[in-house]
Amino acid sequence: MKRIEVVAAIIHHEGKILATQRGYGDFKDGWEFPGGKVEPGETPQEAIVREIREELEVTIRPERLVTTVECDYPKFHLTMHCFLASVAEGSITLLEHEAAKWLGKDELDTVAWLPADVEAVQKLKPLLEEARGS
């Protein structure tokens, strides 16, 4: 089975998380954390900064690895490194996505996440609880 390594940015702002809706491909209309493939010779942190600049026209600051998801899709196996990040510079502009939403912790289950992102959301929820309590 083909293996793909990608990175995803869990961008947070004022207690909310950015979800984006795919605008193309087999998973069009599904909701995901933005990101993309790691290029040869790139670290996951370098890849996530590059991908988000290409997709959303902003510079992000990766803060920490939240989880690495392993997910089998019908045509490939996906390894997705999910980084909590914040916008360091710029305003979000959707270049590849149909839509975006800022979701609070209690709204995370209101969109139809893609399979790999479902697992990332589950790992994210306890972190948001910790942040809310501090």
C-alpha positions as CSV (number, residue, x, y, z in Angstrom):
1,M,0.0,0.0,0.0
2,K,1.2,3.5,-0.8
3,R,2.4,5.5,2.2
4,I,2.0,9.3,2.5
5,E,3.6,11.4,5.2
6,V,1.8,14.8,5.9
7,V,1.7,17.5,8.5
8,A,-1.4,19.3,9.8
9,A,-1.7,22.6,11.6
10,I,-4.1,22.9,14.5
11,I,-4.2,26.6,14.5
12,H,-5.6,28.2,17.6
13,H,-6.8,31.8,18.3
14,E,-8.7,33.1,21.3
15,G,-9.8,29.6,22.5
16,K,-10.9,28.4,19.0
17,I,-9.4,26.0,16.5
18,L,-9.4,26.5,12.7
19,A,-11.1,23.9,10.6
20,T,-10.9,24.0,6.8
21,Q,-13.1,22.4,4.2
22,R,-11.4,20.6,1.3
23,G,-12.2,22.2,-2.1
24,Y,-10.8,19.4,-4.4
25,G,-9.9,15.7,-4.8
26,D,-11.4,12.4,-3.5
27,F,-12.2,14.0,-0.1
28,K,-13.7,17.2,-1.4
29,D,-16.1,18.9,1.1
30,G,-14.6,17.0,4.1
31,W,-13.3,19.0,7.0
32,E,-9.6,18.9,8.0
33,F,-6.8,20.7,9.7
34,P,-4.9,22.4,6.9
35,G,-1.5,21.1,5.9
36,G,0.1,18.8,3.3
37,K,2.9,16.6,2.3
38,V,6.4,16.6,3.8
39,E,8.9,17.1,1.0
40,P,12.2,15.2,0.8
41,G,14.8,16.8,3.1
42,E,12.2,18.8,5.0
43,T,11.5,18.5,8.7
44,P,7.8,18.3,9.7
45,Q,8.1,21.8,11.3
46,E,9.5,23.2,8.1
47,A,6.8,21.5,6.1
48,I,3.9,22.8,8.2
49,V,5.1,26.4,7.9
50,R,5.6,26.1,4.1
51,E,2.2,24.3,3.6
52,I,0.2,26.8,5.6
53,R,1.9,29.7,3.8
54,E,0.9,28.1,0.5
55,E,-2.7,27.3,1.5
56,L,-3.6,30.2,3.8
57,E,-1.1,33.0,3.1
58,V,0.0,33.3,6.7
59,T,3.1,32.5,8.6
60,I,2.5,30.2,11.6
61,R,4.5,29.4,14.7
62,P,4.4,25.6,15.4
63,E,4.2,25.3,19.2
64,R,4.2,21.5,19.9
65,L,3.4,18.2,18.4
66,V,-0.1,17.1,19.5
67,T,-0.2,13.7,18.0
68,T,0.9,11.6,15.0
69,V,-2.0,9.8,13.4
70,E,-1.7,6.6,11.5
71,C,-4.7,6.0,9.2
72,D,-5.5,3.6,6.4
73,Y,-7.5,5.0,3.6
74,P,-8.7,2.8,0.7
75,K,-5.8,3.7,-1.6
76,F,-3.0,4.7,0.8
77,H,-1.7,4.7,4.4
78,L,-1.4,8.2,5.9
79,T,1.0,9.3,8.6
80,M,-0.1,12.7,9.8
81,H,1.9,14.8,12.3
82,C,-0.4,17.3,13.9
83,F,1.1,20.5,15.4
84,L,-0.6,23.0,17.6
85,A,0.3,26.4,16.1
86,S,-0.6,30.1,16.1
87,V,-0.6,32.7,13.4
88,A,2.7,34.7,13.6
89,E,2.1,37.0,10.7
90,G,-0.6,37.8,8.1
91,S,-4.4,37.3,7.7
92,I,-5.9,33.9,6.7
93,T,-6.8,33.8,3.0
94,L,-8.3,30.5,1.6
95,L,-6.3,29.5,-1.5
96,E,-7.2,25.8,-1.6
97,H,-10.2,25.4,0.7
98,E,-13.9,26.0,0.1
99,A,-14.6,27.3,3.6
100,A,-13.1,27.7,7.1
101,K,-14.6,27.9,10.6
102,W,-13.2,28.8,14.0
103,L,-14.6,26.1,16.4
104,G,-14.7,26.2,20.1
105,K,-14.1,23.0,22.1
106,D,-17.8,22.3,22.3
107,E,-18.2,22.8,18.5
108,L,-15.5,20.5,17.3
109,D,-18.0,17.7,16.6
110,T,-20.2,19.9,14.4
111,V,-18.3,19.4,11.2
112,A,-17.7,16.2,9.2
113,W,-14.0,15.6,9.8
114,L,-12.0,13.4,7.5
115,P,-11.0,10.0,9.1
116,A,-7.4,10.9,10.1
117,D,-8.6,14.3,11.5
118,V,-11.2,12.6,13.7
119,E,-8.4,10.9,15.7
120,A,-6.5,14.2,15.9
121,V,-9.7,16.0,17.3
122,Q,-10.0,13.3,20.0
123,K,-6.4,13.9,21.0
124,L,-6.9,17.6,21.0
125,K,-10.0,17.7,23.3
126,P,-8.2,17.0,26.6
127,L,-5.6,19.7,25.7
128,L,-8.4,22.2,25.3
129,E,-9.8,21.2,28.6
130,E,-6.4,21.8,30.3
131,A,-6.1,25.2,28.6
132,R,-9.6,26.1,29.7
133,G,-8.8,25.2,33.3
134,S,-5.6,27.3,33.5
